[in-house]
């Protein structure tokens, strides 16, 4: 099965018109409609990327009480 990608907008009354398809007249096709998510609603996959980092006491141990060797 060959796949072609075409983007179009739905018109008044729910009509969708496809033109300039690379097909011959009479060929049978299967139509699958995927609705795009508006770009404003797309979540950033890494929301903290690019934010400044601040380290408080970078040379101090993180959790000394968790180390059994120190007790």
Order of alpha helices (4+ residues) and beta strands (2+ residues): none
